[in-house]
Amino acid sequence: MSATLVIEASRGWSPLRLKELWAYRELIYFLAWRDVKVRYKQTALGILWAVFQPFMTMVVFSVFFGALAGIPSDGLPYPLFALAALVPWMFFSNAVGTAAGSLLGNATLLTRVYFPRLAIPIAGIAAAAVDLVCTLGVFALVAGYFRHAPGASLFLLPCVVVVAAVVALGVGIWLAALTARFRDVRYLIPFFLQLWLFATPVAYPSSLVPARWQTLYALNPMVGVIDGFRSVLLGQPDMSFARLAWAAAVGMVVLVTGALVFRRIERTLADSV
């Protein structure tokens, strides 16, 4: 007699089935690589868009915020100061945007084949990591132009990248679940990310925020991520490990709660998309 596999919808706040996700790791890799190829398919510059976008954003920030507005840059050339923050921010923004719309973009796949649905937003985060590598390459070139060496703190780069990925994955899973249930959310995401950009020290140093607001300001996990990247890439000795640890803690809370909500919505996901 042949065995029959019965697939049941998840019940309530069921376990996240991390072992099942690990078993489908090759699928996550395939989906991530497919997202990268589709994103730059039939474009004139191809993968160079991952280089062109952060470079031009750095130029715009340097002109308007650095030259015209005169925003301080902690004694560093403003282009280098801005780009050190644009590296993690563009990874976060691209990852969240990709993960948020990933379920709707894979609606056909969701209704025909069984696999852990969390694999889709996770693949979106992994695809954004390719752009992160390209952006780091741009930063290395700009740092070379200004003859700036990062120093020994560069070995901490994997730590801050992991924290950034945790925050991006948590927010991305939350938005993916909400977008699958409420279509209006996808129209709010660009506005949401734009507001978040100005609430994060990308164009300005976090020291510019008054001391009485620093505790409230640090509730934004991307503050710790941006400051961490600046400390590592620019070789600044005053890296706030407490703020980075807080960002990691907030990111984990967002990730776990987002995954639990996602599992609850997964029961009716095929009907929603």
C-alpha positions, 0 to 999 in steps of 0.5 A: 500500500502506498503512503498518503500524505495529508496536509492540514492547515495550521491551527492557532499559534502553532509552532513555526516548524523551523525544521521544515523550513531548513528542509526546504532551504534549497527552495529558498535559494531558488526563489531568491535567485529567481527574484534577483534575475527577474528584478534585473531582467531586460534592463539596460544596466542589469545588476549595475542598478544595484550600484547606480541607485545607492551612488546617485542617492548619495549624490543627491543627499550630498547636494541637498543635505550636505552642501545646501542644508549644511547638516553635520557629518561627524567630521567626515566627508558627507558623501562617505557619511551618507553612504555608510548609512545608505548601505544598510538602509537600502538593504532594509528598504529593498528587503522589506518591499520585496518580502511584503509583496512576495505572497501576492507575487507568488499567488499561483505557486501558493495555490498549486504546490505545498511548501512552507509559506514562510520560505517566500518572504525569507527568499525576498530578504535573501534576494536583497542581500545581493544588492547589499553586497553591491552597495558595500562594493560602492562604499569601498570605492568611495572610501578609497576615493576619500582615502579612508580606511575602516580600521579593525572594527570592520570584523564586526560587519557580519554582526551588524549585517545579521541584526539588519537582516533580523529587523528586515525579516521581522518587518517583512513578514509582518507586512507580507501577512498584512498585505495578503489579508488587506490589499490596501497595505501595499499602497501604504508601504512606500509612504511607510518606508519614506517616513521611516527613512526620515525617522532614522539617522541616514541623512543626519547623525543620531547625535543631532537628536536632543538628549531628552528624545534619545531614549524614545528615538532608540525604540526605532531598531534601525537607529542602532543598525545605522549607527552600527554600520557607521561605526564599523564602516567608518572606523568610529571607536564610539560604537554603541553596543547597547543600542545595537543589542537593543536593535537586535532585541526589538528585531527578534520580537518583531520577527517572532510575533510576525512569524506567529501572525503569519502562521495564523493567517497561513490557514486561509492564505490560498483563498486570500491571494 
